[in-house]
């Protein structure tokens, strides 16, 4: 299968799949078409028995700069619920992918981009990477899993600061709090991520799958309830003054005036 906004490539041994979000003109922001393509690409990689998967963004400026604000800003609550479900579906597919997944984070990874990165098993970042859950400045909250997954990675205090304040962390700061496992020079990111993926792919596949399933087991139960709550809370904010103002201000490149 081929897609306009996503590519799926394999290494020579066809053991490692690389899923690239390819909208560099929009800083790889996620719209409906791209999310649907990502879901299809992940299914294709799983059907192809990928033993590791790398997620990255095209170009030098962004991993995934976030969700498409121009699309989001006029959504109704019901439409926002569907939008949240679509993003959750992709993040959940990354988390549940049969083999380990690696986010190769280049440039901006804000909002939904951060959420896709933290849904992966491992994260390698370029020195220029900047990551954060910036939704609060749009009058909404993270809607694709960050309220549940981020504290698991960085601890409750750091997660609350990132979400409450919309804090953006540079690569070294993110590594210090456990958000990135490794930071490398920008020019080395692709090679380092590929090497890590190939090392994983060389391990016994059945045992690796069992290891991932066992590690993910600790996230079942209460996190599932939390993710469901997040979906409802995210959607309920659409149509509020602050959501409209936050997203209009973003699109119009001005400071928002919240209630």
VOKOLTI-477284 format. One record per residue (C-alpha): residue number from 1; residue in one letter; z, y, x. Coordinates in steps of 0.02 Angstrom, whole numbers, always signed. Layout:
BEGIN
+------+------+--------+--------+--------+
! resi ! resn !     zz !     yy !     xx !
+------+------+--------+--------+--------+
!  NUM !    a !      Z !      Y !      X !
...
+------+------+--------+--------+--------+
end
This chain:
BEGIN
+------+------+--------+--------+--------+
! resi ! resn !     zz !     yy !     xx !
+------+------+--------+--------+--------+
!    1 !    x !     +0 !     +0 !     +0 !
!    2 !    x !    -29 !   +179 !    +53 !
!    3 !    x !    +53 !   +340 !     -5 !
!    4 !    x !    +14 !   +525 !    +15 !
!    5 !    x !   +188 !   +581 !    +65 !
!    6 !    x !   +259 !   +427 !   +152 !
!    7 !    x !   +196 !   +309 !   +285 !
!    8 !    x !   +256 !   +135 !   +331 !
!    9 !    x !   +214 !    +71 !   +505 !
!   10 !    x !   +258 !    -89 !   +597 !
!   11 !    x !   +288 !   -128 !   +780 !
!   12 !    x !   +173 !   -249 !   +868 !
!   13 !    x !   +285 !   -397 !   +829 !
!   14 !    x !   +293 !   -344 !   +646 !
!   15 !    x !   +482 !   -357 !   +648 !
!   16 !    x !   +524 !   -171 !   +639 !
!   17 !    x !   +462 !    -57 !   +500 !
!   18 !    x !   +464 !   +132 !   +517 !
!   19 !    x !   +466 !   +232 !   +356 !
!   20 !    x !   +414 !   +413 !   +386 !
!   21 !    x !   +431 !   +549 !   +256 !
!   22 !    x !   +270 !   +645 !   +284 !
!   23 !    x !   +279 !   +818 !   +205 !
!   24 !    x !   +300 !   +926 !   +361 !
!   25 !    x !   +229 !  +1079 !   +272 !
!   26 !    x !   +380 !  +1067 !   +154 !
!   27 !    x !   +503 !  +1015 !   +291 !
!   28 !    x !   +492 !   +840 !   +216 !
!   29 !    x !   +585 !   +895 !    +59 !
!   30 !    x !   +598 !   +757 !    -71 !
!   31 !    x !   +504 !   +772 !   -235 !
!   32 !    x !   +474 !   +642 !   -370 !
!   33 !    x !   +315 !   +576 !   -288 !
!   34 !    x !   +400 !   +556 !   -120 !
!   35 !    x !   +555 !   +470 !   -188 !
!   36 !    x !   +448 !   +348 !   -287 !
!   37 !    x !   +343 !   +315 !   -132 !
!   38 !    x !   +499 !   +286 !    -28 !
!   39 !    x !   +562 !   +159 !   -153 !
!   40 !    x !   +395 !    +67 !   -148 !
!   41 !    x !   +389 !    +73 !    +42 !
!   42 !    x !   +564 !     +2 !    +57 !
!   43 !    x !   +517 !   -140 !    -60 !
!   44 !    x !   +359 !   -173 !    +42 !
!   45 !    x !   +459 !   -177 !   +204 !
!   46 !    x !   +586 !   -297 !   +128 !
!   47 !    x !   +446 !   -409 !    +63 !
!   48 !    x !   +372 !   -406 !   +239 !
!   49 !    x !   +535 !   -476 !   +308 !
!   50 !    x !   +572 !   -325 !   +416 !
!   51 !    x !   +718 !   -366 !   +530 !
!   52 !    x !   +757 !   -182 !   +555 !
!   53 !    x !   +697 !    -20 !   +475 !
!   54 !    x !   +690 !   +156 !   +545 !
!   55 !    x !   +689 !   +306 !   +428 !
!   56 !    x !   +627 !   +472 !   +497 !
!   57 !    x !   +531 !   +631 !   +454 !
!   58 !    x !   +361 !   +692 !   +511 !
!   59 !    x !   +345 !   +842 !   +626 !
!   60 !    x !   +470 !   +926 !   +740 !
!   61 !    x !   +567 !  +1033 !   +617 !
!   62 !    x !   +648 !   +917 !   +492 !
!   63 !    x !   +709 !   +742 !   +456 !
!   64 !    x !   +722 !   +781 !   +271 !
!   65 !    x !   +769 !   +961 !   +233 !
!   66 !    x !   +836 !   +913 !    +63 !
!   67 !    x !   +775 !   +894 !   -114 !
!   68 !    x !   +637 !  +1000 !   -190 !
!   69 !    x !   +733 !  +1150 !   -258 !
!   70 !    x !   +581 !  +1224 !   -345 !
!   71 !    x !   +570 !  +1064 !   -447 !
!   72 !    x !   +757 !  +1051 !   -477 !
!   73 !    x !   +798 !  +1227 !   -531 !
!   74 !    x !   +739 !  +1216 !   -712 !
!   75 !    x !   +794 !  +1038 !   -751 !
!   76 !    x !   +893 !  +1004 !   -908 !
!   77 !    x !  +1049 !   +896 !   -901 !
!   78 !    x !   +949 !   +744 !   -959 !
!   79 !    x !   +811 !   +778 !   -832 !
!   80 !    x !   +941 !   +803 !   -695 !
!   81 !    x !  +1016 !   +636 !   -742 !
!   82 !    x !   +846 !   +553 !   -716 !
!   83 !    x !   +822 !   +648 !   -553 !
!   84 !    x !   +993 !   +593 !   -492 !
!   85 !    x !   +955 !   +413 !   -539 !
!   86 !    x !   +792 !   +420 !   -441 !
!   87 !    x !   +877 !   +484 !   -283 !
!   88 !    x !  +1021 !   +363 !   -303 !
!   89 !    x !   +897 !   +222 !   -320 !
!   90 !    x !   +819 !   +260 !   -151 !
!   91 !    x !   +986 !   +286 !    -64 !
!   92 !    x !  +1052 !   +125 !   -141 !
!   93 !    x !   +895 !    +34 !    -82 !
!   94 !    x !   +926 !    +94 !    +95 !
!   95 !    x !  +1107 !    +37 !    +87 !
!   96 !    x !  +1061 !   -132 !    +12 !
!   97 !    x !   +905 !   -159 !   +120 !
!   98 !    x !   +914 !   -340 !   +183 !
!   99 !    x !   +908 !   -288 !   +367 !
!  100 !    x !   +995 !   -147 !   +460 !
!  101 !    x !   +924 !    +27 !   +436 !
!  102 !    x !   +924 !   +168 !   +563 !
!  103 !    x !   +904 !   +353 !   +523 !
!  104 !    x !   +814 !   +442 !   +666 !
!  105 !    x !   +868 !   +619 !   +625 !
!  106 !    x !   +754 !   +755 !   +692 !
!  107 !    x !   +786 !   +936 !   +643 !
!  108 !    x !   +856 !   +981 !   +473 !
!  109 !    x !   +947 !   +852 !   +366 !
!  110 !    x !  +1022 !   +948 !   +221 !
!  111 !    x !  +1077 !   +896 !    +47 !
!  112 !    x !   +974 !   +746 !     -4 !
!  113 !    x !   +916 !   +726 !   +176 !
!  114 !    x !  +1096 !   +705 !   +233 !
!  115 !    x !  +1123 !   +581 !    +91 !
!  116 !    x !   +975 !   +475 !   +144 !
!  117 !    x !  +1039 !   +475 !   +324 !
!  118 !    x !  +1214 !   +420 !   +276 !
!  119 !    x !  +1145 !   +282 !   +164 !
!  120 !    x !  +1074 !   +203 !   +323 !
!  121 !    x !  +1176 !    +84 !   +430 !
!  122 !    x !  +1158 !   +183 !   +592 !
!  123 !    x !  +1109 !   +360 !   +640 !
!  124 !    x !  +1026 !   +421 !   +800 !
!  125 !    x !   +998 !   +609 !   +813 !
!  126 !    x !   +893 !   +727 !   +916 !
!  127 !    x !   +988 !   +867 !  +1003 !
!  128 !    x !   +907 !   +992 !   +884 !
!  129 !    x !   +968 !   +902 !   +727 !
!  130 !    x !  +1073 !   +999 !   +602 !
!  131 !    x !  +1152 !   +906 !   +457 !
!  132 !    x !  +1254 !   +954 !   +305 !
!  133 !    x !  +1285 !   +937 !   +119 !
!  134 !    x !  +1239 !  +1112 !    +65 !
!  135 !    x !  +1228 !  +1086 !   -124 !
!  136 !    x !  +1380 !  +1194 !   -165 !
!  137 !    x !  +1279 !  +1349 !   -120 !
!  138 !    x !  +1154 !  +1300 !   -254 !
!  139 !    x !  +1288 !  +1289 !   -388 !
!  140 !    x !  +1289 !  +1099 !   -391 !
!  141 !    x !  +1368 !   +952 !   -297 !
!  142 !    x !  +1289 !   +812 !   -197 !
!  143 !    x !  +1200 !   +698 !   -320 !
!  144 !    x !  +1136 !   +553 !   -215 !
!  145 !    x !  +1294 !   +474 !   -149 !
!  146 !    x !  +1377 !   +592 !    -25 !
!  147 !    x !  +1541 !   +611 !   -121 !
!  148 !    x !  +1567 !   +424 !    -98 !
!  149 !    x !  +1482 !   +382 !    +66 !
!  150 !    x !  +1523 !   +534 !   +173 !
!  151 !    x !  +1714 !   +508 !   +176 !
!  152 !    x !  +1684 !   +329 !   +234 !
!  153 !    x !  +1597 !   +398 !   +389 !
!  154 !    x !  +1690 !   +555 !   +435 !
!  155 !    x !  +1857 !   +543 !   +345 !
!  156 !    x !  +1920 !   +634 !   +193 !
!  157 !    x !  +1961 !   +802 !   +273 !
!  158 !    x !  +1793 !   +825 !   +360 !
!  159 !    x !  +1697 !   +765 !   +207 !
!  160 !    x !  +1787 !   +888 !    +95 !
!  161 !    x !  +1754 !  +1032 !   +214 !
!  162 !    x !  +1570 !   +987 !   +224 !
!  163 !    x !  +1551 !   +974 !    +35 !
!  164 !    x !  +1668 !  +1116 !    -17 !
!  165 !    x !  +1600 !  +1240 !   +111 !
!  166 !    x !  +1423 !  +1176 !   +131 !
!  167 !    x !  +1457 !  +1164 !   +317 !
!  168 !    x !  +1310 !  +1127 !   +431 !
!  169 !    x !  +1348 !  +1030 !   +589 !
!  170 !    x !  +1244 !  +1029 !   +746 !
!  171 !    x !  +1207 !   +861 !   +824 !
!  172 !    x !  +1352 !   +859 !   +947 !
!  173 !    x !  +1478 !   +915 !   +816 !
!  174 !    x !  +1414 !   +784 !   +695 !
!  175 !    x !  +1431 !   +651 !   +830 !
!  176 !    x !  +1609 !   +705 !   +865 !
!  177 !    x !  +1661 !   +671 !   +685 !
!  178 !    x !  +1569 !   +505 !   +678 !
!  179 !    x !  +1417 !   +558 !   +577 !
!  180 !    x !  +1296 !   +518 !   +718 !
!  181 !    x !  +1315 !   +367 !   +830 !
!  182 !    x !  +1206 !   +437 !   +970 !
!  183 !    x !  +1126 !   +603 !  +1015 !
!  184 !    x !   +973 !   +607 !  +1128 !
!  185 !    x !   +847 !   +736 !  +1189 !
!  186 !    x !   +719 !   +778 !  +1057 !
!  187 !    x !   +576 !   +699 !  +1153 !
!  188 !    x !   +672 !   +535 !  +1169 !
!  189 !    x !   +720 !   +510 !   +987 !
!  190 !    x !   +572 !   +403 !   +933 !
!  191 !    x !   +586 !   +288 !  +1083 !
!  192 !    x !   +775 !   +270 !  +1074 !
!  193 !    x !   +772 !   +232 !   +887 !
!  194 !    x !   +631 !   +105 !   +911 !
!  195 !    x !   +724 !    +21 !  +1054 !
!  196 !    x !   +882 !     +7 !   +950 !
!  197 !    x !   +784 !    -65 !   +804 !
!  198 !    x !   +699 !   -192 !   +916 !
!  199 !    x !   +866 !   -245 !   +991 !
!  200 !    x !   +929 !   -276 !   +815 !
!  201 !    x !   +769 !   -367 !   +767 !
!  202 !    x !   +794 !   -488 !   +912 !
!  203 !    x !   +961 !   -548 !   +842 !
!  204 !    x !   +970 !   -699 !   +724 !
!  205 !    x !   +904 !   -637 !   +557 !
!  206 !    x !  +1012 !   -745 !   +443 !
!  207 !    x !  +1171 !   -698 !   +533 !
!  208 !    x !  +1120 !   -515 !   +535 !
!  209 !    x !  +1092 !   -517 !   +347 !
!  210 !    x !  +1263 !   -598 !   +322 !
!  211 !    x !  +1343 !   -467 !   +435 !
!  212 !    x !  +1268 !   -325 !   +335 !
!  213 !    x !  +1314 !   -401 !   +168 !
!  214 !    x !  +1492 !   -429 !   +228 !
!  215 !    x !  +1510 !   -252 !   +292 !
!  216 !    x !  +1441 !   -182 !   +130 !
!  217 !    x !  +1560 !   -289 !    +27 !
!  218 !    x !  +1703 !   -171 !    +66 !
!  219 !    x !  +1608 !    -34 !    -25 !
!  220 !    x !  +1595 !   -128 !   -190 !
!  221 !    x !  +1702 !    -93 !   -341 !
!  222 !    x !  +1782 !    +78 !   -333 !
!  223 !    x !  +1632 !   +154 !   -244 !
!  224 !    x !  +1516 !    +95 !   -380 !
!  225 !    x !  +1625 !   +182 !   -510 !
!  226 !    x !  +1628 !   +337 !   -400 !
!  227 !    x !  +1440 !   +339 !   -384 !
!  228 !    x !  +1421 !   +326 !   -573 !
!  229 !    x !  +1541 !   +472 !   -595 !
!  230 !    x !  +1447 !   +574 !   -465 !
!  231 !    x !  +1283 !   +549 !   -559 !
!  232 !    x !  +1358 !   +615 !   -720 !
!  233 !    x !  +1446 !   +762 !   -636 !
!  234 !    x !  +1289 !   +811 !   -541 !
!  235 !    x !  +1181 !   +812 !   -698 !
!  236 !    x !  +1310 !   +907 !   -800 !
!  237 !    x !  +1295 !  +1059 !   -686 !
!  238 !    x !  +1113 !  +1089 !   -731 !
!  239 !    x !  +1094 !  +1232 !   -853 !
!  240 !    x !  +1252 !  +1320 !   -793 !
!  241 !    x !  +1241 !  +1499 !   -733 !
!  242 !    x !  +1286 !  +1453 !   -555 !
!  243 !    x !  +1156 !  +1315 !   -543 !
!  244 !    x !  +1019 !  +1430 !   -608 !
!  245 !    x !  +1075 !  +1574 !   -497 !
!  246 !    x !  +1097 !  +1466 !   -342 !
!  247 !    x !   +926 !  +1388 !   -353 !
!  248 !    x !   +837 !  +1548 !   -407 !
!  249 !    x !   +915 !  +1636 !   -257 !
!  250 !    x !   +859 !  +1497 !   -142 !
!  251 !    x !   +680 !  +1504 !   -206 !
!  252 !    x !   +680 !  +1695 !   -201 !
!  253 !    x !   +759 !  +1699 !    -27 !
!  254 !    x !   +909 !  +1806 !    -73 !
!  255 !    x !  +1098 !  +1789 !    -82 !
!  256 !    x !  +1162 !  +1712 !   -245 !
!  257 !    x !  +1283 !  +1800 !   -360 !
!  258 !    x !  +1393 !  +1664 !   -431 !
!  259 !    x !  +1513 !  +1686 !   -577 !
+------+------+--------+--------+--------+
end
